[in-house]
Amino acid sequence: MSTDTSESEADDAGSSGVADAEPTVEGIDPAELQARIEELEEELSAVKSSTDDGQKSMTIIATKGSFDMAYPPLILASTAAAFGWDVVVFHTFWGLDILHEEKSRELKLSAVGNPSMPMPNALAALPGMDSVATKLMKRRIEENGTATIEELLELSLDTGVDLQACQMTMDLMGYEAEDLHDGVTTDVGAATALEHMADADVQLLI
């Protein structure tokens, strides 16, 4: 009878030992695995909190300085800023004329090679046709109540758009900071634009 009791106690002890033992995953200590999981979750939470601030961003590279090509970057920039976006417009080469206080008032609409212009290239190539086309477009803008380039520049700056002037282009064109509209960011280069572009939700080349 004592033998049966000993065997029963041994079976109970063996069952209890199996039940109480913690499972292992290929020799990894479960406690260490759980600690590592919690550490990764904390790191992921930190990354999400630092990147997901709810604000979208956009970088526009403005390269053209004609009358019609000044509108797209300014309209997009001011609209995005009005929605709370972080917006940078980097003006380089002829796009820098958009920020030039005098030249921005003298931008011309090119009639030659423009398929949207209702005139043949032979007529558009005549002297003074760019001025005529620009005058007609300005008249239409006034009649339609559309904002002027100067008004869009002011609106962009008022809504927090960072209008940047490429320093290399300023040196090339012989422009000084005082030649540009008030509020324009100077002393910046391509590296600055690329840094913002790398993190931006939207990148545009116009």
C-alpha positions as CSV (number, residue, x, y, z in Angstrom):
1,M,0.0,0.0,0.0
2,S,2.9,2.3,0.7
3,T,4.3,1.5,-2.8
4,D,1.0,2.7,-4.4
5,T,1.1,5.9,-2.3
6,S,4.6,6.6,-3.3
7,E,3.8,6.1,-7.0
8,S,0.8,8.3,-6.7
9,E,2.8,11.1,-5.1
10,A,5.5,10.8,-7.7
11,D,2.9,11.1,-10.5
12,D,1.4,14.1,-8.8
13,A,4.8,15.7,-8.5
14,G,5.6,15.0,-12.1
15,S,2.3,16.4,-13.3
16,S,2.8,19.5,-11.2
17,G,6.3,20.1,-12.6
18,V,5.1,19.9,-16.2
19,A,2.2,22.3,-15.5
20,D,4.4,24.8,-13.7
21,A,7.3,24.8,-16.3
22,E,7.4,27.9,-18.6
23,P,7.5,27.1,-22.3
24,T,10.6,28.0,-24.2
25,V,11.0,29.1,-27.9
26,E,14.0,27.5,-29.4
27,G,16.0,27.9,-26.2
28,I,15.0,31.6,-25.7
29,D,14.0,32.6,-22.2
30,P,10.4,33.7,-22.3
31,A,11.1,36.5,-19.8
32,E,13.8,37.9,-22.1
33,L,11.6,37.6,-25.1
34,Q,8.7,39.5,-23.4
35,A,11.1,42.2,-22.3
36,R,12.4,42.6,-25.9
37,I,8.8,42.8,-27.2
38,E,8.0,45.5,-24.7
39,E,11.2,47.4,-25.7
40,L,10.3,47.3,-29.4
41,E,6.7,48.5,-28.7
42,E,8.1,51.5,-26.8
43,E,10.5,52.3,-29.7
44,L,7.6,52.0,-32.2
45,S,5.4,54.3,-30.1
46,A,8.2,56.9,-29.9
47,V,8.7,56.9,-33.7
48,K,4.9,57.3,-34.3
49,S,4.6,60.2,-31.8
50,S,7.6,62.0,-33.4
51,T,6.4,61.6,-37.0
52,D,2.7,61.6,-36.9
53,D,1.9,65.1,-35.7
54,G,-1.0,65.5,-38.1
55,Q,0.6,68.2,-40.2
56,K,1.2,67.6,-43.9
57,S,4.1,69.2,-45.7
58,M,4.8,70.2,-49.3
59,T,7.9,71.3,-51.2
60,I,7.7,73.1,-54.5
61,I,10.6,73.9,-56.8
62,A,9.8,76.9,-58.9
63,T,12.1,77.1,-62.0
64,K,10.1,79.2,-64.4
65,G,9.6,83.0,-64.4
66,S,7.0,83.6,-67.0
67,F,3.7,85.3,-66.1
68,D,1.6,82.1,-66.5
69,M,4.1,79.9,-64.7
70,A,4.2,82.2,-61.6
71,Y,0.6,81.2,-60.8
72,P,0.8,77.4,-60.2
73,P,3.4,77.4,-57.3
74,L,1.8,80.4,-55.6
75,I,-1.8,79.1,-55.9
76,L,-0.8,75.6,-54.6
77,A,1.4,77.0,-51.9
78,S,-1.1,79.5,-50.5
79,T,-4.0,77.0,-50.6
80,A,-2.0,74.2,-48.9
81,A,-0.8,76.7,-46.2
82,A,-4.5,77.8,-45.7
83,F,-5.2,74.1,-44.8
84,G,-2.4,74.2,-42.2
85,W,0.3,72.5,-44.3
86,D,4.0,73.2,-43.8
87,V,4.9,74.6,-47.2
88,V,8.3,75.6,-48.8
89,V,8.7,77.0,-52.3
90,F,12.3,77.0,-53.5
91,H,12.8,79.5,-56.3
92,T,15.8,78.8,-58.6
93,F,17.0,80.2,-62.0
94,W,14.2,82.1,-63.8
95,G,11.8,81.2,-61.0
96,L,13.6,83.6,-58.8
97,D,12.1,86.5,-60.8
98,I,8.8,85.7,-59.1
99,L,10.3,86.9,-55.9
100,H,12.1,90.0,-57.4
101,E,10.1,93.1,-56.3
102,E,10.5,94.8,-59.7
103,K,10.7,91.9,-62.1
104,S,7.6,90.2,-60.6
105,R,5.5,93.1,-61.9
106,E,7.0,92.8,-65.4
107,L,6.6,89.0,-66.0
108,K,5.5,88.2,-69.5
109,L,3.3,85.6,-71.0
110,S,5.1,83.8,-73.8
111,A,3.0,83.5,-76.9
112,V,5.4,81.4,-79.0
113,G,5.2,77.7,-78.7
114,N,2.2,77.9,-76.4
115,P,-0.5,75.5,-77.7
116,S,-3.1,77.2,-75.5
117,M,-2.7,80.6,-77.1
118,P,-5.3,81.2,-79.8
119,M,-2.8,82.4,-82.4
120,P,-0.4,80.7,-84.8
121,N,3.3,80.8,-84.0
122,A,4.0,82.9,-87.0
123,L,1.9,85.7,-85.6
124,A,3.0,85.0,-82.0
125,A,6.6,85.5,-83.0
126,L,6.1,89.1,-84.2
127,P,7.8,91.8,-82.0
128,G,5.6,92.9,-79.1
129,M,3.3,89.9,-79.2
130,D,4.4,88.7,-75.7
131,S,3.4,92.1,-74.3
132,V,0.1,92.0,-76.1
133,A,-0.7,88.4,-74.8
134,T,0.3,89.5,-71.3
135,K,-1.9,92.6,-71.4
136,L,-4.9,90.5,-72.6
137,M,-4.3,87.9,-69.8
138,K,-4.1,90.6,-67.1
139,R,-7.3,92.2,-68.4
140,R,-9.0,88.8,-68.2
141,I,-7.7,88.3,-64.6
142,E,-9.0,91.7,-63.6
143,E,-12.4,91.1,-65.1
144,N,-12.6,87.7,-63.5
145,G,-11.5,89.0,-60.1
146,T,-8.6,86.6,-60.0
147,A,-5.8,87.4,-57.6
148,T,-2.7,89.1,-59.1
149,I,0.8,87.7,-58.6
150,E,1.6,90.4,-56.0
151,E,-1.6,89.5,-54.1
152,L,-0.7,85.8,-54.2
153,L,2.8,86.5,-52.9
154,E,1.4,88.5,-50.0
155,L,-1.2,85.8,-49.3
156,S,1.5,83.1,-49.3
157,L,3.7,85.0,-46.9
158,D,0.7,85.9,-44.6
159,T,-0.3,82.2,-44.4
160,G,3.2,81.1,-43.4
161,V,4.6,79.8,-46.7
162,D,8.4,79.8,-46.7
163,L,9.3,81.4,-50.0
164,Q,13.0,80.7,-50.5
165,A,15.4,82.3,-52.9
166,C,18.3,80.1,-54.2
167,Q,21.5,81.8,-53.2
168,M,23.4,80.4,-56.1
169,T,20.9,81.9,-58.5
170,M,21.0,85.2,-56.7
171,D,24.8,85.3,-57.1
172,L,24.5,84.3,-60.8
173,M,21.9,87.0,-61.6
174,G,23.5,89.6,-59.4
175,Y,20.4,90.0,-57.1
176,E,20.6,91.3,-53.6
177,A,18.3,90.4,-50.7
178,E,16.9,93.9,-50.7
179,D,15.8,93.4,-54.4
180,L,13.3,90.7,-53.2
181,H,9.9,91.1,-51.6
182,D,9.9,91.5,-47.8
183,G,9.6,88.2,-46.0
184,V,11.5,86.1,-48.6
185,T,14.0,83.6,-47.1
186,T,17.6,84.1,-48.5
187,D,21.0,82.5,-47.9
188,V,19.6,79.1,-48.7
189,G,20.8,76.5,-51.2
190,A,19.8,73.2,-52.8
191,A,20.8,71.3,-49.7
192,T,18.1,73.2,-47.7
193,A,15.5,72.4,-50.3
194,L,16.4,68.8,-50.5
195,E,16.3,68.4,-46.7
196,H,12.7,69.7,-46.6
197,M,11.8,67.7,-49.7
198,A,13.0,64.4,-48.2
199,D,10.5,64.7,-45.4
200,A,7.7,66.3,-47.4
201,D,4.4,64.5,-48.2
202,V,4.2,66.2,-51.6
203,Q,7.1,67.3,-53.8
204,L,6.5,69.3,-57.0
205,L,8.8,70.6,-59.7
206,I,7.2,73.5,-61.7
